[in-house]
Amino acid sequence: MWIVVLALRRPYTFVVIAALMLTLGGYFVIRTPKDIFPFINIPVVSIIWSYSGMPAEEFSQRITTYSEYTLSNNVNDIERIESQTLDGVGLIRLFFHPGAEIASAVAQSSSSSQSILRWMPPGMQPPLVLRYNANTVPLVQLVLSSETLTEQELYDYGIYRIRQFISTIQGTTLTAPYGGKVRQVMVDLDPELLQAKGLSAQDINLTMLAQNITTPTGDAKIGTLDYRVNMNNVPDFIEAMNDFPVKVVDGSMLFIRDIGHAHDGYAPQTNIVRDKGGHAVLLSVLKNGAESTLQIINSVKEILVGVQKAAPVGMNINLLFDQSIFVRAAIFGVIEEGLLAALLTGAMILMFLGSIRSTLTVWVSIPLSIMTSIIFLSLIGQTLNLMTLGGLALAIGILVDDATVAVENIHRNIGLGKPLKQAVLDGSYQVTIPAFVSTLAICIVFLPVTLLIGPSKFLFVPFAEAVVFAVMASWFLSRTLVPVMINFLVSKEMQIAEKKETKFERYHKRFEEIFHRFRSFYGHLLYWALDNRKATISCFLLVFASALLLVPAVGEDFFPTIDAGQFRLHVRAPTGTRVEVTEEYFGKVEQEIKKVIPENEIAQMIDNIGIPSVTYNLAFGDNATIGVYDGEILVSLAKNKTQSTPYYMAKLRERLPQLFPDLIFYFQPADMVNQILNFGLPAPIDVRVIGYNIKENLPVAQELCERIAAV
C-alpha cells in the first residue's frame, strides 16, 4: 500500500515519470531496429576453396576432406561440419556451439587453411573465410537489364559501380553479380596450326605471361626536372597482343597472330539470368547482423536514385522482392491490434462504469506499458520484430486487466459512500496483492522458454521478454499513475455530476437497465441448467466431441504459413546438359507458368540458371544449384492476384512434371520468413544420408526418395 500512498503524496513525480516513459518510448520506437525475426545468434563460418577444372570427386579427396580434417583439429567449439563439393569448388561450413568465440573461430579457420596450402595442388589460392548466420538472407534484389548494353558491360557495372555504392550501407553484405559475362582477354587458338608448328596451349600461356609483366618503375632526374619513367611491359591495346613473339620456327619468328587471335572476350559462361526473355544481371542485398531491415532497404532505395541517374544510357535498374513489406505489415498489425484493444476496453469501461475520465485513465496506462517494454527490449539489444511485437500484442489483453481492475474497484469503493481519496487508497490496496500474484504467475509461465535451445530459443525468448516487461510496467502504473489520475479526474467528474444529470448519464442508466435484464435472463438460464443436468452435460459433450473430430484436420507447424506473393521454383535438367540448352528448357517452363498464372497477375519473373562465376556467392543461401544444368525461377505475383500463392504452386506442381518428364521440379523458400526458419537449407524437412561409402549411400537415398514420395 505504501507505493499508492507515495503516489498520492507525490503525484507530480509520477506524472513526470509517465511523461519520461512516453518520451523515451517514442525515441526507442524510432531508434530500435525493425526486423522480421530476432537475431538468431547461431553463427556459421564458411570456407570456400576454388580450383578451376578439377572434377568434384577428385576435389573432394584432395582438398575438401583434407581441409575438414585440419579444421576439426585446429578450430575450437565446432558443433558439426558440413561440406559440399562441386566441380572446381569446395564449400565447408562450420557450425558452432552456443557461446563460441566466432572472431577467434574465423582467425583459427584462416590460419589453419593457410598452413595446408603447401600440400595442395600447385597454384592453389587461399580460401575465402566468411561468417554467415540464419539472418543473412536476401532483403532485396536488383536486376540490371538493357537492350543496348552487352552482358559484359552489365556485369562490370554491377560489380564495380553498384556494389561499391551499396556496400557502404551498414549491416549489408552484397553477393557478386549473378548472370552476365566476366570480361577476360581471350586468345582463340587454331589447333591444327599449333600442331603444325610444334606448339601447345601451355606455350601460348607462357608467352602471354612473359610479354605482359607488371614491374615497378623509377624516375630520371634530367636537368632541373624529375621525370617519371614508364616501363613498356604492358600493351596499351588488346589488339597489340597479336604481335607478341612466341617462338622461332624454321628461322622465322612466330607471332600470336600466326596461330590464333587475341581479343576482348569473356570467360565461359556458367551462369545466366533472364528477365522478360532477355539476359540480365542479378544482385542480392543480404542482411548482415542485427541491423534494421527497414533502414537497410530504405537506404538502398535512396542510393538507387543517384545510381540510376548516373547509370549508362539504356540501362534499366529494377528493385525486386522487397522483404520490408512483411516487417511493415507486422508493425502495422500490432498497432492495429493495440488500437482495437484500447477502443474495446474503453467502450467496456464506458458502458459499465459510465465514466469518461476513468476510460481515459485506462487508455493512458496501456500505451505507457507498451512503451516501457520497448525501452527495456531496446536496452538489452532486441529488435522490433514478429516475436517481440507478437508478445506486445498478447500483453495488451493482460494490460487491460491491471488498469481495469484497479479502476473498477476504486469505483466500487466510491459507490460504498467513501470519500474519494479513501476510496482510491482502499480500492488500490485491496487489489495490490492479487494483482502482484497474478503478475508473478504470468511471468513464471514464460520461465521455461529460457530452457529452449537452437533457433527456438532466439525466437521465443524475446517474445517472453516483451510480455514480462509490459506486464511488470502495467502493474507499476496501476499502483501509481492510475490512482493519481483517478484522484484528479474523477473528483471533477463527481462535482459536475452533483450539479446536473448529463445526457451521457441518462444513456448509461438505460444501458444498466438493459444489462440487468440480461443478467436476470442469464440467472434463469443457470437455474434451468441446474434443474436439467443430463441435457446440459449431453449438449456440452456433443460440442466437445464435435471439436475433437476436427483435430485431425488441423495441421501442426513450427510457424504459421505466410502468403508472401512470391515463390521460387527450382528446375533441374538432365545431368550434363549445356547451359545454353538449360536456358531453352527454362524458356519453355516460363511459357507454361504463364498458362497457369495469368500474365497480368505476374509482377516479375526472373530466371537464375547455373553456378555463379564468383564462388563467393556460394557462402550464402541454400546452394541447391549444383551445376549449369539447373537453376531457379523467381516469381513475384501482383497485388491483384485472384488466387493464393499456394494454389498456384499446387497447380504448377501437378502440371509441370507431366509436361516435362525429363526435368525435376521443387519449390524453395522465397520469403525471408521461411528462409530464416530453414536456416539456409533448401526445404523445411531435409533428409541426410551419411556414410563413408558413397556408392552404398546412393541406393539408400534413392529408396528413401521413393518412400517419401508416396507420402
C-alpha positions, 0 to 999 in steps of 0.5 A: 500500500505504501507505493499508492500512498507515495503516489498520492503524496507525490503525484507530480513525480509520477506524472513526470515519470509517465511523461519520461516513459512516453518520451523515451518510448517514442525515441526507442520506437524510432531508434530500435531496429525493425526486423522480421525475426530476432537475431538468431545468434547461431553463427556459421563460418564458411570456407570456400576453396576454388580450383578451376577444372578439377572434377568434384570427386577428385576435389573432394579427396584432395582438398575438401576432406583434407581441409575438414580434417585440419579444421576439426583439429585446429578450430575450437567449439565446432558443433558439426561440419558440413561440406559440399563439393562441386566441380572446381569448388569446395564449400565447408561450413562450420557450425558452432556451439552456443557461446563460441568465440566466432572472431577467434573461430574465423582467425583459427579457420584462416590460419589453419587453411593457410598452413595446408596450402603447401600440400595442395595442388600447385597454384592453389589460392587461399580460401575465402573465410566468411561468417554467415548466420540464419539472418543473412538472407536476401532483403532485396534484389536488383536486376540490371537489364538493357537492350543496348548494353552487352552482358559484359558491360552489365556485369562490370557495372554491377560489380564495380559501380553498384556494389561499391555504392551499396556496400557502404550501407551498414549491416549489408553484405552484397553477393557478386553479380549473378548472370552476365559475362566476366570480361577476360582477354581471350586468345582463340587458338587454331589447333591444327596450326599449333600442331603444325608448328610444334606448339601447345596451349601451355606455350601460348600461356607462357608467352602471354605471361612473359610479354605482359609483366607488371614491374615497378618503375623509377624516375630520371632526374634530367636537368632541373626536372624529375621525370617519371619513367614508364616501363613498356611491359604492358600493351596499351591495346588488346589488339597489340597482343597479336604481335607478341613473339612466341617462338622461332620456327624454321628461322622465322619468328612466330607471332600470336597472330600466326596461330590464333587471335587475341581479343576482348572476350569473356570467360565461359559462361556458367551462369545466366539470368533472364528477365522478360526473355532477355539476359540480365544481371542479378544482385542480392542485398543480404542482411548482415547482423542485427541491423534494421531491415527497414533502414537497410532497404530504405537506404538502398532505395535512396542510393538507387536514385543517384545510381540510376541517374548516373547509370549508362544510357539504356540501362534499366535498374529494377528493385525486386522482392522487397522483404520490408513489406512483411516487417511493415505489415507486422508493425502495422498489425500490432498497432492495429491490434493495440488500437482495437484493444484500447477502443474495446476496453474503453467502450467496456469501461464506458458502458459499465462504469459510465465514466469518461475520465476513468476510460481515459485513465485506462487508455493512458496506462496501456500505451505507457506499458507498451512503451516501457517494454520497448525501452527495456527490449531496446536496452538489452539489444532486441529488435522490433520484430514478429516475436517481440511485437507478437508478445506486445500484442498478447500483453495488451489483453493482460494490460487491460486487466491491471488498469481495469481492475484497479479502476473498477474497484476504486469505483466500487469503493466510491459507490460504498459512500467513501470519500474519494481519496479513501476510496482510491487508497482502499480500492488500490490496496485491496487489489495490490496483492492479487494483482502482484500474484497474478503478475508473478504467475504470468511471468513464471509461465514464460520461465521455461522458454529460457530452457529452449535451445537452437533457433527456438530459443532466439525466437521465443525468448524475446517474445517472453521478454516483451510480455514480462516487461509490459506486464511488470510496467502495467502493474507499476502504473496501476499502483501509481499513475492510475490512482493519481489520475483517478484522484484528479479526474474523477473528483471533477467528474463527481462535482459536475455530476452533483450539479446536473444529470448529463445526457451521457448519464441518462444513456448509461442508466438505460444501458444498466437497465438493459444489462440487468435484464440480461443478467436476470435472463442469464440467472434463469438460464443457470437455474434451468441448467441446474434443474436439467443436468443430463441435457446440459452435460449431453449438449456440452459433450456433443460440442466437445466431441464435435471439436475433437473430430476436427483435430485431425484436420488441423495441421501442426507447424513450427510457424504459421504459413505466410502468403508472401506473393512470391515463390521460387521454383527450382528446375533441374535438367538432365545431368550434363546438359549445356547451359545454353540448352538449360536456358531453352528448357527454362524458356519453355517452363516460363511459357507454361507458368504463364498458362497457369498464372495469368500474365497480368497477375505476374509482377516479375519473373526472373530466371537464375540458371547455373553456378555463379562465376564468383564462388563467393556467392556460394557462402550464402543461401541454400546452394541447391544449384549444383551445376549449369544444368539447373537453376531457379525461377523467381516469381513475384505475383501482383497485388491483384492476384485472384488466387493464393500463392499456394494454389498456384504452386499446387497447380504448377506442381501437378502440371509441370512434371507431366509436361516435362518428364525429363526435368525435376521440379521443387519449390524453395523458400522465397520469403525471408520468413521461411528462409530464416526458419530453414536456416539456409537449407533448401526445404523445411524437412531435409533428409541426410544420408551419411556414410563413408561409402558413397556408392552404398549411400546412393541406393539408400537415398534413392529408396528413401526418395521413393518412400517419401514420395508416396507420402 
